[in-house]
Amino acid sequence: MSYDDVEIEDMEWNEELKSFTYPCPCGDLFQITKEELRIGEEIARCPSCSLYITVIYNMEDFIGGDSNNNKNIQQSVAVA
């Protein structure tokens, strides 16, 4: 059973670990990478103890990078 459910917005990005982190009661950090989130992983584990948390996030925010920027958008152009 998960220690807690935590929103991704409540986690911090750790550049050194290349992971989203959240404080663990043991003093270490729960960790989950962007790659794990992209493949649908929702469990952030603590490397120092047996606890883990469930990360609540919108998977679409992590799939395919900026997929919304790659869509072709047609716009009307006035011709004189």
PDB file of N, CA, C and O in Angstrom, chain B, residues numbered from 101:
ATOM      1  N   MET B 101       0.841  -1.180   0.000  1.00  0.00           N
ATOM      2  CA  MET B 101       0.000   0.000   0.000  1.00  0.00           C
ATOM      3  C   MET B 101       0.888   1.246   0.000  1.00  0.00           C
ATOM      4  O   MET B 101       1.890   1.328   0.711  1.00  0.00           O
ATOM      5  N   SER B 102       0.487   2.191  -0.810  1.00  0.00           N
ATOM      6  CA  SER B 102       1.243   3.430  -0.962  1.00  0.00           C
ATOM      7  C   SER B 102       1.233   4.241   0.339  1.00  0.00           C
ATOM      8  O   SER B 102       0.214   4.326   1.024  1.00  0.00           O
ATOM      9  N   TYR B 103       2.375   4.829   0.660  1.00  0.00           N
ATOM     10  CA  TYR B 103       2.486   5.678   1.844  1.00  0.00           C
ATOM     11  C   TYR B 103       1.566   6.888   1.732  1.00  0.00           C
ATOM     12  O   TYR B 103       0.950   7.302   2.714  1.00  0.00           O
ATOM     13  N   ASP B 104       1.476   7.460   0.509  1.00  0.00           N
ATOM     14  CA  ASP B 104       0.668   8.659   0.303  1.00  0.00           C
ATOM     15  C   ASP B 104       0.415   8.849  -1.188  1.00  0.00           C
ATOM     16  O   ASP B 104       1.115   8.272  -2.020  1.00  0.00           O
ATOM     17  N   ASP B 105      -0.587   9.658  -1.524  1.00  0.00           N
ATOM     18  CA  ASP B 105      -0.828  10.096  -2.892  1.00  0.00           C
ATOM     19  C   ASP B 105      -0.375  11.544  -2.973  1.00  0.00           C
ATOM     20  O   ASP B 105      -0.797  12.379  -2.174  1.00  0.00           O
ATOM     21  N   VAL B 106       0.490  11.841  -3.946  1.00  0.00           N
ATOM     22  CA  VAL B 106       1.075  13.179  -4.048  1.00  0.00           C
ATOM     23  C   VAL B 106       0.903  13.705  -5.466  1.00  0.00           C
ATOM     24  O   VAL B 106       1.224  13.014  -6.433  1.00  0.00           O
ATOM     25  N   GLU B 107       0.397  14.925  -5.588  1.00  0.00           N
ATOM     26  CA  GLU B 107       0.261  15.582  -6.889  1.00  0.00           C
ATOM     27  C   GLU B 107       1.645  15.947  -7.416  1.00  0.00           C
ATOM     28  O   GLU B 107       2.520  16.350  -6.650  1.00  0.00           O
ATOM     29  N   ILE B 108       1.841  15.804  -8.724  1.00  0.00           N
ATOM     30  CA  ILE B 108       3.134  16.129  -9.336  1.00  0.00           C
ATOM     31  C   ILE B 108       3.498  17.594  -9.053  1.00  0.00           C
ATOM     32  O   ILE B 108       4.677  17.929  -8.935  1.00  0.00           O
ATOM     33  N   GLU B 109       2.493  18.455  -8.948  1.00  0.00           N
ATOM     34  CA  GLU B 109       2.741  19.866  -8.669  1.00  0.00           C
ATOM     35  C   GLU B 109       3.356  20.089  -7.285  1.00  0.00           C
ATOM     36  O   GLU B 109       3.997  21.111  -7.041  1.00  0.00           O
ATOM     37  N   ASP B 110       3.158  19.133  -6.389  1.00  0.00           N
ATOM     38  CA  ASP B 110       3.721  19.246  -5.038  1.00  0.00           C
ATOM     39  C   ASP B 110       5.140  18.693  -4.938  1.00  0.00           C
ATOM     40  O   ASP B 110       5.788  18.810  -3.898  1.00  0.00           O
ATOM     41  N   MET B 111       5.614  18.093  -6.022  1.00  0.00           N
ATOM     42  CA  MET B 111       6.976  17.555  -6.044  1.00  0.00           C
ATOM     43  C   MET B 111       7.923  18.604  -6.611  1.00  0.00           C
ATOM     44  O   MET B 111       7.485  19.558  -7.255  1.00  0.00           O
ATOM     45  N   GLU B 112       9.206  18.432  -6.377  1.00  0.00           N
ATOM     46  CA  GLU B 112      10.212  19.367  -6.895  1.00  0.00           C
ATOM     47  C   GLU B 112      11.078  18.660  -7.924  1.00  0.00           C
ATOM     48  O   GLU B 112      11.398  17.481  -7.767  1.00  0.00           O
ATOM     49  N   TRP B 113      11.460  19.379  -8.983  1.00  0.00           N
ATOM     50  CA  TRP B 113      12.387  18.844  -9.970  1.00  0.00           C
ATOM     51  C   TRP B 113      13.796  18.979  -9.414  1.00  0.00           C
ATOM     52  O   TRP B 113      14.214  20.072  -9.032  1.00  0.00           O
ATOM     53  N   ASN B 114      14.528  17.872  -9.367  1.00  0.00           N
ATOM     54  CA  ASN B 114      15.908  17.867  -8.891  1.00  0.00           C
ATOM     55  C   ASN B 114      16.808  17.653 -10.102  1.00  0.00           C
ATOM     56  O   ASN B 114      16.873  16.554 -10.654  1.00  0.00           O
ATOM     57  N   GLU B 115      17.496  18.705 -10.505  1.00  0.00           N
ATOM     58  CA  GLU B 115      18.339  18.661 -11.712  1.00  0.00           C
ATOM     59  C   GLU B 115      19.476  17.651 -11.553  1.00  0.00           C
ATOM     60  O   GLU B 115      19.826  16.958 -12.509  1.00  0.00           O
ATOM     61  N   GLU B 116      20.049  17.564 -10.365  1.00  0.00           N
ATOM     62  CA  GLU B 116      21.160  16.639 -10.127  1.00  0.00           C
ATOM     63  C   GLU B 116      20.718  15.181 -10.274  1.00  0.00           C
ATOM     64  O   GLU B 116      21.433  14.363 -10.852  1.00  0.00           O
ATOM     65  N   LEU B 117      19.545  14.868  -9.750  1.00  0.00           N
ATOM     66  CA  LEU B 117      19.023  13.502  -9.834  1.00  0.00           C
ATOM     67  C   LEU B 117      18.237  13.250 -11.119  1.00  0.00           C
ATOM     68  O   LEU B 117      17.924  12.106 -11.448  1.00  0.00           O
ATOM     69  N   LYS B 118      17.916  14.338 -11.853  1.00  0.00           N
ATOM     70  CA  LYS B 118      17.078  14.250 -13.052  1.00  0.00           C
ATOM     71  C   LYS B 118      15.766  13.549 -12.730  1.00  0.00           C
ATOM     72  O   LYS B 118      15.292  12.700 -13.485  1.00  0.00           O
ATOM     73  N   SER B 119      15.186  13.927 -11.583  1.00  0.00           N
ATOM     74  CA  SER B 119      13.967  13.290 -11.099  1.00  0.00           C
ATOM     75  C   SER B 119      13.097  14.303 -10.363  1.00  0.00           C
ATOM     76  O   SER B 119      13.578  15.307  -9.837  1.00  0.00           O
ATOM     77  N   PHE B 120      11.791  14.002 -10.345  1.00  0.00           N
ATOM     78  CA  PHE B 120      10.903  14.716  -9.454  1.00  0.00           C
ATOM     79  C   PHE B 120      11.070  14.072  -8.090  1.00  0.00           C
ATOM     80  O   PHE B 120      11.140  12.848  -7.980  1.00  0.00           O
ATOM     81  N   THR B 121      11.135  14.893  -7.050  1.00  0.00           N
ATOM     82  CA  THR B 121      11.384  14.365  -5.709  1.00  0.00           C
ATOM     83  C   THR B 121      10.348  14.887  -4.727  1.00  0.00           C
ATOM     84  O   THR B 121       9.695  15.907  -4.948  1.00  0.00           O
ATOM     85  N   TYR B 122      10.226  14.140  -3.629  1.00  0.00           N
ATOM     86  CA  TYR B 122       9.317  14.511  -2.544  1.00  0.00           C
ATOM     87  C   TYR B 122       9.920  13.956  -1.257  1.00  0.00           C
ATOM     88  O   TYR B 122      10.405  12.824  -1.249  1.00  0.00           O
ATOM     89  N   PRO B 123       9.900  14.724  -0.171  1.00  0.00           N
ATOM     90  CA  PRO B 123      10.542  14.262   1.064  1.00  0.00           C
ATOM     91  C   PRO B 123       9.921  12.968   1.612  1.00  0.00           C
ATOM     92  O   PRO B 123       8.699  12.830   1.676  1.00  0.00           O
ATOM     93  N   CYS B 124      10.774  12.042   1.999  1.00  0.00           N
ATOM     94  CA  CYS B 124      10.359  10.790   2.629  1.00  0.00           C
ATOM     95  C   CYS B 124      10.526  10.946   4.146  1.00  0.00           C
ATOM     96  O   CYS B 124      11.448  11.632   4.587  1.00  0.00           O
ATOM     97  N   PRO B 125       9.672  10.337   4.936  1.00  0.00           N
ATOM     98  CA  PRO B 125       9.824  10.442   6.388  1.00  0.00           C
ATOM     99  C   PRO B 125      11.159   9.917   6.910  1.00  0.00           C
ATOM    100  O   PRO B 125      11.577  10.286   8.007  1.00  0.00           O
ATOM    101  N   CYS B 126      11.835   9.057   6.138  1.00  0.00           N
ATOM    102  CA  CYS B 126      13.126   8.518   6.596  1.00  0.00           C
ATOM    103  C   CYS B 126      14.254   9.529   6.456  1.00  0.00           C
ATOM    104  O   CYS B 126      15.355   9.305   6.958  1.00  0.00           O
ATOM    105  N   GLY B 127      13.985  10.651   5.769  1.00  0.00           N
ATOM    106  CA  GLY B 127      15.005  11.677   5.588  1.00  0.00           C
ATOM    107  C   GLY B 127      15.556  11.741   4.178  1.00  0.00           C
ATOM    108  O   GLY B 127      16.228  12.711   3.826  1.00  0.00           O
ATOM    109  N   ASP B 128      15.289  10.732   3.364  1.00  0.00           N
ATOM    110  CA  ASP B 128      15.731  10.727   1.967  1.00  0.00           C
ATOM    111  C   ASP B 128      14.609  11.318   1.108  1.00  0.00           C
ATOM    112  O   ASP B 128      13.746  12.029   1.622  1.00  0.00           O
ATOM    113  N   LEU B 129      14.618  11.027  -0.190  1.00  0.00           N
ATOM    114  CA  LEU B 129      13.624  11.570  -1.112  1.00  0.00           C
ATOM    115  C   LEU B 129      12.984  10.468  -1.943  1.00  0.00           C
ATOM    116  O   LEU B 129      13.669   9.572  -2.439  1.00  0.00           O
ATOM    117  N   PHE B 130      11.667  10.541  -2.091  1.00  0.00           N
ATOM    118  CA  PHE B 130      11.007   9.732  -3.107  1.00  0.00           C
ATOM    119  C   PHE B 130      11.436  10.301  -4.449  1.00  0.00           C
ATOM    120  O   PHE B 130      11.604  11.513  -4.581  1.00  0.00           O
ATOM    121  N   GLN B 131      11.618   9.430  -5.459  1.00  0.00           N
ATOM    122  CA  GLN B 131      12.107   9.881  -6.756  1.00  0.00           C
ATOM    123  C   GLN B 131      11.359   9.195  -7.889  1.00  0.00           C
ATOM    124  O   GLN B 131      11.039   8.008  -7.816  1.00  0.00           O
ATOM    125  N   ILE B 132      11.083   9.984  -8.961  1.00  0.00           N
ATOM    126  CA  ILE B 132      10.523   9.428 -10.188  1.00  0.00           C
ATOM    127  C   ILE B 132      11.022  10.293 -11.342  1.00  0.00           C
ATOM    128  O   ILE B 132      11.027  11.520 -11.241  1.00  0.00           O
ATOM    129  N   THR B 133      11.443   9.659 -12.439  1.00  0.00           N
ATOM    130  CA  THR B 133      11.997  10.389 -13.580  1.00  0.00           C
ATOM    131  C   THR B 133      10.909  10.736 -14.591  1.00  0.00           C
ATOM    132  O   THR B 133       9.816  10.170 -14.563  1.00  0.00           O
ATOM    133  N   LYS B 134      11.222  11.672 -15.480  1.00  0.00           N
ATOM    134  CA  LYS B 134      10.301  12.017 -16.561  1.00  0.00           C
ATOM    135  C   LYS B 134      10.058  10.815 -17.463  1.00  0.00           C
ATOM    136  O   LYS B 134       8.942  10.606 -17.939  1.00  0.00           O
ATOM    137  N   GLU B 135      11.108  10.022 -17.697  1.00  0.00           N
ATOM    138  CA  GLU B 135      10.970   8.844 -18.547  1.00  0.00           C
ATOM    139  C   GLU B 135       9.986   7.847 -17.944  1.00  0.00           C
ATOM    140  O   GLU B 135       9.178   7.253 -18.658  1.00  0.00           O
ATOM    141  N   GLU B 136      10.056   7.668 -16.634  1.00  0.00           N
ATOM    142  CA  GLU B 136       9.117   6.771 -15.960  1.00  0.00           C
ATOM    143  C   GLU B 136       7.691   7.288 -16.087  1.00  0.00           C
ATOM    144  O   GLU B 136       6.763   6.511 -16.311  1.00  0.00           O
ATOM    145  N   LEU B 137       7.516   8.600 -15.943  1.00  0.00           N
ATOM    146  CA  LEU B 137       6.193   9.194 -16.084  1.00  0.00           C
ATOM    147  C   LEU B 137       5.669   9.026 -17.506  1.00  0.00           C
ATOM    148  O   LEU B 137       4.480   8.772 -17.700  1.00  0.00           O
ATOM    149  N   ARG B 138       6.539   9.163 -18.498  1.00  0.00           N
ATOM    150  CA  ARG B 138       6.136   9.021 -19.907  1.00  0.00           C
ATOM    151  C   ARG B 138       5.585   7.636 -20.221  1.00  0.00           C
ATOM    152  O   ARG B 138       4.682   7.498 -21.046  1.00  0.00           O
ATOM    153  N   ILE B 139       6.126   6.611 -19.566  1.00  0.00           N
ATOM    154  CA  ILE B 139       5.669   5.246 -19.851  1.00  0.00           C
ATOM    155  C   ILE B 139       4.513   4.821 -18.936  1.00  0.00           C
ATOM    156  O   ILE B 139       4.077   3.671 -18.967  1.00  0.00           O
ATOM    157  N   GLY B 140       4.024   5.767 -18.120  1.00  0.00           N
ATOM    158  CA  GLY B 140       2.857   5.493 -17.305  1.00  0.00           C
ATOM    159  C   GLY B 140       3.128   5.073 -15.878  1.00  0.00           C
ATOM    160  O   GLY B 140       2.199   4.737 -15.143  1.00  0.00           O
ATOM    161  N   GLU B 141       4.384   5.086 -15.476  1.00  0.00           N
ATOM    162  CA  GLU B 141       4.716   4.754 -14.080  1.00  0.00           C
ATOM    163  C   GLU B 141       4.125   5.825 -13.168  1.00  0.00           C
ATOM    164  O   GLU B 141       4.173   7.013 -13.489  1.00  0.00           O
ATOM    165  N   GLU B 142       3.577   5.413 -12.051  1.00  0.00           N
ATOM    166  CA  GLU B 142       3.024   6.379 -11.108  1.00  0.00           C
ATOM    167  C   GLU B 142       3.544   6.167  -9.687  1.00  0.00           C
ATOM    168  O   GLU B 142       3.062   6.795  -8.744  1.00  0.00           O
ATOM    169  N   ILE B 143       4.525   5.286  -9.539  1.00  0.00           N
ATOM    170  CA  ILE B 143       5.094   5.007  -8.230  1.00  0.00           C
ATOM    171  C   ILE B 143       6.470   5.654  -8.103  1.00  0.00           C
ATOM    172  O   ILE B 143       7.373   5.375  -8.891  1.00  0.00           O
ATOM    173  N   ALA B 144       6.618   6.526  -7.094  1.00  0.00           N
ATOM    174  CA  ALA B 144       7.917   7.125  -6.777  1.00  0.00           C
ATOM    175  C   ALA B 144       8.446   6.401  -5.544  1.00  0.00           C
ATOM    176  O   ALA B 144       7.766   6.322  -4.520  1.00  0.00           O
ATOM    177  N   ARG B 145       9.647   5.883  -5.649  1.00  0.00           N
ATOM    178  CA  ARG B 145      10.224   5.070  -4.575  1.00  0.00           C
ATOM    179  C   ARG B 145      11.315   5.832  -3.838  1.00  0.00           C
ATOM    180  O   ARG B 145      11.975   6.709  -4.395  1.00  0.00           O
ATOM    181  N   CYS B 146      11.482   5.482  -2.598  1.00  0.00           N
ATOM    182  CA  CYS B 146      12.583   6.010  -1.797  1.00  0.00           C
ATOM    183  C   CYS B 146      13.734   5.009  -1.881  1.00  0.00           C
ATOM    184  O   CYS B 146      13.538   3.823  -1.619  1.00  0.00           O
ATOM    185  N   PRO B 147      14.931   5.470  -2.243  1.00  0.00           N
ATOM    186  CA  PRO B 147      16.061   4.543  -2.353  1.00  0.00           C
ATOM    187  C   PRO B 147      16.610   4.062  -1.010  1.00  0.00           C
ATOM    188  O   PRO B 147      17.413   3.130  -0.971  1.00  0.00           O
ATOM    189  N   SER B 148      16.185   4.688   0.094  1.00  0.00           N
ATOM    190  CA  SER B 148      16.753   4.354   1.402  1.00  0.00           C
ATOM    191  C   SER B 148      15.848   3.498   2.287  1.00  0.00           C
ATOM    192  O   SER B 148      16.300   2.963   3.299  1.00  0.00           O
ATOM    193  N   CYS B 149      14.575   3.366   1.913  1.00  0.00           N
ATOM    194  CA  CYS B 149      13.664   2.561   2.726  1.00  0.00           C
ATOM    195  C   CYS B 149      12.641   1.874   1.828  1.00  0.00           C
ATOM    196  O   CYS B 149      12.751   1.944   0.604  1.00  0.00           O
ATOM    197  N   SER B 150      11.674   1.229   2.404  1.00  0.00           N
ATOM    198  CA  SER B 150      10.709   0.463   1.609  1.00  0.00           C
ATOM    199  C   SER B 150       9.461   1.258   1.248  1.00  0.00           C
ATOM    200  O   SER B 150       8.554   0.717   0.616  1.00  0.00           O
ATOM    201  N   LEU B 151       9.393   2.527   1.636  1.00  0.00           N
ATOM    202  CA  LEU B 151       8.203   3.329   1.348  1.00  0.00           C
ATOM    203  C   LEU B 151       8.161   3.767  -0.109  1.00  0.00           C
ATOM    204  O   LEU B 151       9.194   3.909  -0.764  1.00  0.00           O
ATOM    205  N   TYR B 152       6.943   3.978  -0.600  1.00  0.00           N
ATOM    206  CA  TYR B 152       6.742   4.545  -1.927  1.00  0.00           C
ATOM    207  C   TYR B 152       5.455   5.351  -1.921  1.00  0.00           C
ATOM    208  O   TYR B 152       4.583   5.136  -1.079  1.00  0.00           O
ATOM    209  N   ILE B 153       5.338   6.283  -2.868  1.00  0.00           N
ATOM    210  CA  ILE B 153       4.139   7.106  -2.993  1.00  0.00           C
ATOM    211  C   ILE B 153       3.558   6.935  -4.381  1.00  0.00           C
ATOM    212  O   ILE B 153       4.255   6.551  -5.321  1.00  0.00           O
ATOM    213  N   THR B 154       2.277   7.224  -4.497  1.00  0.00           N
ATOM    214  CA  THR B 154       1.614   7.253  -5.791  1.00  0.00           C
ATOM    215  C   THR B 154       1.594   8.697  -6.270  1.00  0.00           C
ATOM    216  O   THR B 154       1.115   9.589  -5.570  1.00  0.00           O
ATOM    217  N   VAL B 155       2.122   8.918  -7.480  1.00  0.00           N
ATOM    218  CA  VAL B 155       2.184  10.264  -8.050  1.00  0.00           C
ATOM    219  C   VAL B 155       0.948  10.477  -8.915  1.00  0.00           C
ATOM    220  O   VAL B 155       0.654   9.678  -9.805  1.00  0.00           O
ATOM    221  N   ILE B 156       0.236  11.550  -8.647  1.00  0.00           N
ATOM    222  CA  ILE B 156      -0.949  11.896  -9.418  1.00  0.00           C
ATOM    223  C   ILE B 156      -0.542  12.948 -10.435  1.00  0.00           C
ATOM    224  O   ILE B 156      -0.078  14.032 -10.078  1.00  0.00           O
ATOM    225  N   TYR B 157      -0.723  12.612 -11.717  1.00  0.00           N
ATOM    226  CA  TYR B 157      -0.310  13.524 -12.784  1.00  0.00           C
ATOM    227  C   TYR B 157      -1.105  13.239 -14.041  1.00  0.00           C
ATOM    228  O   TYR B 157      -1.757  12.201 -14.155  1.00  0.00           O
ATOM    229  N   ASN B 158      -1.047  14.158 -14.976  1.00  0.00           N
ATOM    230  CA  ASN B 158      -1.692  13.999 -16.269  1.00  0.00           C
ATOM    231  C   ASN B 158      -0.651  13.453 -17.239  1.00  0.00           C
ATOM    232  O   ASN B 158       0.287  14.162 -17.603  1.00  0.00           O
ATOM    233  N   MET B 159      -0.808  12.211 -17.655  1.00  0.00           N
ATOM    234  CA  MET B 159       0.181  11.567 -18.514  1.00  0.00           C
ATOM    235  C   MET B 159       0.409  12.345 -19.808  1.00  0.00           C
ATOM    236  O   MET B 159       1.519  12.338 -20.341  1.00  0.00           O
ATOM    237  N   GLU B 160      -0.615  13.010 -20.315  1.00  0.00           N
ATOM    238  CA  GLU B 160      -0.482  13.775 -21.562  1.00  0.00           C
ATOM    239  C   GLU B 160       0.576  14.868 -21.454  1.00  0.00           C
ATOM    240  O   GLU B 160       1.134  15.292 -22.466  1.00  0.00           O
ATOM    241  N   ASP B 161       0.854  15.328 -20.237  1.00  0.00           N
ATOM    242  CA  ASP B 161       1.877  16.354 -20.032  1.00  0.00           C
ATOM    243  C   ASP B 161       3.284  15.818 -20.273  1.00  0.00           C
ATOM    244  O   ASP B 161       4.222  16.599 -20.431  1.00  0.00           O
ATOM    245  N   PHE B 162       3.442  14.493 -20.302  1.00  0.00           N
ATOM    246  CA  PHE B 162       4.768  13.890 -20.410  1.00  0.00           C
ATOM    247  C   PHE B 162       4.967  13.053 -21.668  1.00  0.00           C
ATOM    248  O   PHE B 162       6.090  12.644 -21.962  1.00  0.00           O
ATOM    249  N   ILE B 163       3.903  12.792 -22.412  1.00  0.00           N
ATOM    250  CA  ILE B 163       4.020  11.958 -23.613  1.00  0.00           C
ATOM    251  C   ILE B 163       4.493  12.805 -24.786  1.00  0.00           C
ATOM    252  O   ILE B 163       3.941  13.873 -25.052  1.00  0.00           O
ATOM    253  N   GLY B 164       5.504  12.330 -25.477  1.00  0.00           N
ATOM    254  CA  GLY B 164       5.951  12.937 -26.730  1.00  0.00           C
ATOM    255  C   GLY B 164       6.487  14.345 -26.628  1.00  0.00           C
ATOM    256  O   GLY B 164       6.472  15.081 -27.615  1.00  0.00           O
ATOM    257  N   GLY B 165       6.951  14.729 -25.488  1.00  0.00           N
ATOM    258  CA  GLY B 165       7.530  16.068 -25.350  1.00  0.00           C
ATOM    259  C   GLY B 165       6.479  17.131 -25.552  1.00  0.00           C
ATOM    260  O   GLY B 165       5.549  17.246 -24.753  1.00  0.00           O
ATOM    261  N   ASP B 166       6.610  17.919 -26.618  1.00  0.00           N
ATOM    262  CA  ASP B 166       5.664  18.981 -26.922  1.00  0.00           C
ATOM    263  C   ASP B 166       4.846  18.598 -28.137  1.00  0.00           C
ATOM    264  O   ASP B 166       4.938  19.255 -29.174  1.00  0.00           O
ATOM    265  N   SER B 167       4.049  17.551 -28.031  1.00  0.00           N
ATOM    266  CA  SER B 167       3.294  17.058 -29.178  1.00  0.00           C
ATOM    267  C   SER B 167       2.324  18.100 -29.701  1.00  0.00           C
ATOM    268  O   SER B 167       2.020  18.111 -30.893  1.00  0.00           O
ATOM    269  N   ASN B 168       1.830  18.981 -28.832  1.00  0.00           N
ATOM    270  CA  ASN B 168       0.906  20.010 -29.293  1.00  0.00           C
ATOM    271  C   ASN B 168       1.591  20.992 -30.233  1.00  0.00           C
ATOM    272  O   ASN B 168       0.930  21.588 -31.082  1.00  0.00           O
ATOM    273  N   ASN B 169       2.886  21.171 -30.102  1.00  0.00           N
ATOM    274  CA  ASN B 169       3.617  22.092 -30.966  1.00  0.00           C
ATOM    275  C   ASN B 169       3.878  21.499 -32.338  1.00  0.00           C
ATOM    276  O   ASN B 169       4.200  22.235 -33.270  1.00  0.00           O
ATOM    277  N   ASN B 170       3.749  20.195 -32.485  1.00  0.00           N
ATOM    278  CA  ASN B 170       4.046  19.538 -33.747  1.00  0.00           C
ATOM    279  C   ASN B 170       2.840  19.402 -34.656  1.00  0.00           C
ATOM    280  O   ASN B 170       2.984  18.943 -35.789  1.00  0.00           O
ATOM    281  N   LYS B 171       1.657  19.783 -34.200  1.00  0.00           N
ATOM    282  CA  LYS B 171       0.454  19.673 -35.006  1.00  0.00           C
ATOM    283  C   LYS B 171       0.445  20.775 -36.055  1.00  0.00           C
ATOM    284  O   LYS B 171       0.843  21.910 -35.791  1.00  0.00           O
ATOM    285  N   ASN B 172      -0.013  20.421 -37.245  1.00  0.00           N
ATOM    286  CA  ASN B 172      -0.149  21.420 -38.295  1.00  0.00           C
ATOM    287  C   ASN B 172      -1.410  22.222 -38.035  1.00  0.00           C
ATOM    288  O   ASN B 172      -2.499  21.664 -37.902  1.00  0.00           O
ATOM    289  N   ILE B 173      -1.256  23.517 -37.965  1.00  0.00           N
ATOM    290  CA  ILE B 173      -2.391  24.388 -37.726  1.00  0.00           C
ATOM    291  C   ILE B 173      -2.618  25.206 -38.995  1.00  0.00           C
ATOM    292  O   ILE B 173      -1.739  25.931 -39.461  1.00  0.00           O
ATOM    293  N   GLN B 174      -3.817  25.066 -39.532  1.00  0.00           N
ATOM    294  CA  GLN B 174      -4.132  25.837 -40.739  1.00  0.00           C
ATOM    295  C   GLN B 174      -4.744  27.157 -40.334  1.00  0.00           C
ATOM    296  O   GLN B 174      -5.616  27.216 -39.467  1.00  0.00           O
ATOM    297  N   GLN B 175      -4.279  28.213 -40.967  1.00  0.00           N
ATOM    298  CA  GLN B 175      -4.819  29.523 -40.677  1.00  0.00           C
ATOM    299  C   GLN B 175      -5.266  30.155 -41.986  1.00  0.00           C
ATOM    300  O   GLN B 175      -4.649  29.960 -43.033  1.00  0.00           O
ATOM    301  N   SER B 176      -6.357  30.919 -41.904  1.00  0.00           N
ATOM    302  CA  SER B 176      -6.825  31.631 -43.087  1.00  0.00           C
ATOM    303  C   SER B 176      -5.949  32.855 -43.301  1.00  0.00           C
ATOM    304  O   SER B 176      -5.592  33.560 -42.358  1.00  0.00           O
ATOM    305  N   VAL B 177      -5.611  33.089 -44.563  1.00  0.00           N
ATOM    306  CA  VAL B 177      -4.787  34.245 -44.900  1.00  0.00           C
ATOM    307  C   VAL B 177      -5.535  35.052 -45.937  1.00  0.00           C
ATOM    308  O   VAL B 177      -5.940  34.529 -46.975  1.00  0.00           O
ATOM    309  N   ALA B 178      -5.718  36.336 -45.650  1.00  0.00           N
ATOM    310  CA  ALA B 178      -6.402  37.221 -46.592  1.00  0.00           C
ATOM    311  C   ALA B 178      -5.460  37.566 -47.738  1.00  0.00           C
ATOM    312  O   ALA B 178      -4.309  37.946 -47.525  1.00  0.00           O
ATOM    313  N   VAL B 179      -5.974  37.426 -48.960  1.00  0.00           N
ATOM    314  CA  VAL B 179      -5.176  37.741 -50.153  1.00  0.00           C
ATOM    315  C   VAL B 179      -5.806  38.940 -50.830  1.00  0.00           C
ATOM    316  O   VAL B 179      -7.007  38.942 -51.102  1.00  0.00           O
ATOM    317  N   ALA B 180      -4.998  39.968 -51.107  1.00  0.00           N
ATOM    318  CA  ALA B 180      -5.532  41.191 -51.722  1.00  0.00           C
ATOM    319  C   ALA B 180      -5.556  41.092 -53.219  1.00  0.00           C
ATOM    320  O   ALA B 180      -5.976  42.033 -53.893  1.00  0.00           O
TER     321      ALA B 180
END
